Structures are given as structure tokens and as C-alpha cells.
Amino acid sequence: MDILDAIILGIIQGLTEFLPVSSSGHLELGKAILGDSSVAEDSLLFTVVLHFATALSTMVVFRKDVWEIFRSLFDFKWNEETQFSLKIIVSMLPAMAVGLFFETQLEAFFGGNFRFVGFMLLITAMLLYFADKAKDTNHKVTFSNAFVIGVSQAIAMLPGISRSGATISTSVLLGVDKSKAARFSFLMAVPLIFGKIGKDLMSGELNFSGENNLALAAGFIAAFVAGLAACTWMIQLVKNSKLSYFAIYCLIVGLIAIGYGYFA
């Protein structure tokens, strides 16, 4: 993979990890359009690096929240911060179960299946449209909400279903305040991303040959910077009920992907 392709894919990952348009789906489309010819191990390593970059950008934007979560875990007090930390853990359970028991089946959906990605983008568009029409509230995430939102996160492991779009939309449709929904959505992803990175590192499948270090670094920086911008921007967009614009975008891209899959 050359440096320019790495930067382009890094920007795609950084933006789409937070904007509700499916990072996995766009990476699949981006790799296909750019004619990515990387061997599987190199492609996996690059994906891990990009996800690490966006996880770090989340931690930078929500650094105060992350600190409160870590501190509350060792305070052993039943306060709001401790409850929020436990809700994050509850939200992780469905995705952890899918990752542990259905990883092989999940991987079968990746690999340039344009039609599948397109149909999943249409589902994302529908979720965003209905969430945008939901009434504003000031409700917090409950423990039962956290589990249901976690189920949405697990479903969003499919390419084309936006993780942030699915989890924010589910939160809002459950009656959660839109700002709180965005905050919970972004923070609940961080432990899973680091867990997946750790699992991939221990698998021995990553290729650390050193031949693509420059491209990896370029992709990492591009994803990190784009992630910082997209995360901050997305919080404001959710507050101002602008999700319908992304619904239209996902609808258009989804239809193009479906058409390309049928006629290419």
C-alpha cells in the first residue's frame, strides 16, 4: 500500500468512525475503489492501526470522561460515575459475545460485497431518519437501555451498518437525551476497540515486517486528525438534529453500491 492510499483510507476511517455512515462499509468500498492489493495480514494490520488511531482520538476528545470512568472503577462508591462505567460494561456484552462466538461467520460478510454493504447502508439511513424525528428529552441512559444499545453495537459489526449511527439512533429512540446519547455511543466503543486490537495482537496474524511502516504512520496520523475533527463535529450535529443529512447520504451511497454490485 502506498502512502497516498494510506492517507485516503486513514481519513475515511477517521471521519466515518464517528459520522454515522459506517466506517467498515466505507473502508470496504474505499479499498475496492483504490484497488487495494495488500495481502490479508498487511490489510489486517492497517485496519488495526486505523482503529487504534480513532480510539485515541475518542480518548482525547472525552479525556475528562475517560478519567472519571477509570477513577470510579477504583473508588468503590455507588455514584453516578460508577453507574456510568457499569453501563459501559453492560453495553459491551452483546458485541463481545458476537466477537467470541461468531467471528468466522462475521468475517464472511467482508471482502468487497458491494450489494450487502449497500443494503446495510439503507438500513442505517432508515435508523438515522427516524432518530432525527424523535423528540428531545433530558433522560439518561439506563442499564436496560445500555444493553439494548449494546445489541445495536453488535449488529453494527456488519459492514454498512454505522456503529455510531446505530447506537445513537437506538439511544434517541429509547428516549435518551441526544447529547448524552452521543457521549455514551462514543465512549462505549473505546474498550471494545482496544479489546479487539489486543486480540489481534495476540493472534500472531499481524505482519510486522517493517516494509509498510511509513504508510502505516501516514494512515495513523490521517485517521487520528480526521477522528478528532469528526468526533467534535458529530456531537454538535446530534445536538442540532442534523442526522437526516446523513440519512440522505447513506441512502444515496447505498443505492450506488447496490447498483455497482449488480452491474459491475
Summary of the structure (lengths in Angstrom):
residues: 264
radius of gyration: 17.8
end to end distance: 24.0
largest distance: 59.2
contacts: 952
relative contact order: 0.21
helix: 77%
strand: 1%
